Structure formats: C-alpha cells, structure tokens
Amino acid sequence: MASDNEILYAMMNGINFGGKKKEKSNTDKVKTKARGKSYKTGAHGSGSSKHKAEIRQRVKNRASQKRK
C-alpha cells in the first residue's frame, strides 16, 4: 500500500502514465527517401507515382499550358 506521503504527492503533482523512455539508436537504422525527381517522373516504381507522372505529362502537353 502507498504511504501518506506518496498519496499526498500524487494528489498535488498528479500521476504520470507516460511509461519508460525509449533509447534512440541511430547506428542500426538507415533512412532513405526516393528522390523527388524520380518520383515525379514515375521512375520511383510505385503505381501511384507512375499514374501521377502520366497525369502531369498530359497537363504539360495541353495547348493551354504551352508557352507561346
């Protein structure tokens, strides 16, 4: 059972249920991102990037989008 001091401390300061802090280890993780240009051109490999690149190409080729 909790002592009177512990109960008083919990009433005055509250209880933290945050859990234990996790250690960050940067040595075993490698962060990579697809390059922006390769994603925009559809070379990234995902279906959505290819589809979006196709839409961008169609918009670019419209007569209203061409420079005069």
C-alpha positions as CSV (number, residue, x, y, z in Angstrom):
1,M,0.0,0.0,0.0
2,A,1.1,3.6,-0.7
3,S,2.3,5.7,2.2
4,D,0.6,9.0,3.1
5,N,3.5,11.0,1.6
6,E,3.1,9.2,-1.7
7,I,-0.6,9.8,-1.8
8,L,-0.2,13.5,-0.9
9,Y,2.5,13.8,-3.6
10,A,0.2,12.2,-6.2
11,M,-2.7,14.5,-5.2
12,M,-0.6,17.6,-5.5
13,N,1.5,16.8,-8.6
14,G,-0.5,14.2,-10.4
15,I,0.4,10.8,-11.8
16,N,2.4,10.3,-14.9
17,F,1.5,7.2,-17.0
18,G,4.0,8.0,-19.8
19,G,5.9,4.9,-19.5
20,K,9.6,4.3,-19.8
21,K,11.7,6.4,-22.3
22,K,12.9,4.5,-25.3
23,E,16.6,4.8,-26.3
24,K,17.3,6.1,-29.8
25,S,19.9,4.1,-31.6
26,N,20.9,5.7,-34.9
27,T,23.6,3.1,-35.7
28,D,21.3,0.3,-36.9
29,K,18.8,2.4,-39.0
30,V,19.4,3.8,-42.4
31,K,16.9,6.4,-43.6
32,T,16.3,6.6,-47.3
33,K,13.9,8.5,-49.4
34,A,13.0,8.3,-53.0
35,R,14.5,11.3,-54.9
36,G,11.9,13.9,-55.8
37,K,12.7,13.9,-59.5
38,S,12.5,10.2,-59.8
39,Y,9.1,10.2,-58.1
40,K,7.8,13.0,-60.3
41,T,8.9,11.2,-63.5
42,G,7.4,7.9,-62.4
43,A,10.8,6.1,-62.2
44,H,10.2,5.5,-58.4
45,G,8.4,2.3,-59.2
46,S,5.2,2.7,-57.4
47,G,1.9,2.6,-59.3
48,S,0.7,5.9,-57.9
49,S,3.9,7.7,-58.9
50,K,3.6,6.4,-62.5
51,H,0.0,7.4,-62.6
52,K,0.7,10.9,-61.3
53,A,3.6,11.3,-63.7
54,E,1.3,10.4,-66.6
55,I,-1.2,13.0,-65.4
56,R,1.5,15.6,-65.1
57,Q,2.7,14.8,-68.6
58,R,-0.8,15.2,-70.1
59,V,-1.3,18.5,-68.3
60,K,2.1,19.7,-69.6
61,N,1.2,18.8,-73.2
62,R,-2.1,20.6,-73.2
63,A,-2.3,23.5,-75.7
64,S,-3.3,25.9,-72.9
65,Q,-0.2,25.0,-70.9
66,K,2.3,25.5,-73.6
67,R,4.4,28.7,-73.7
68,K,3.8,31.0,-76.6
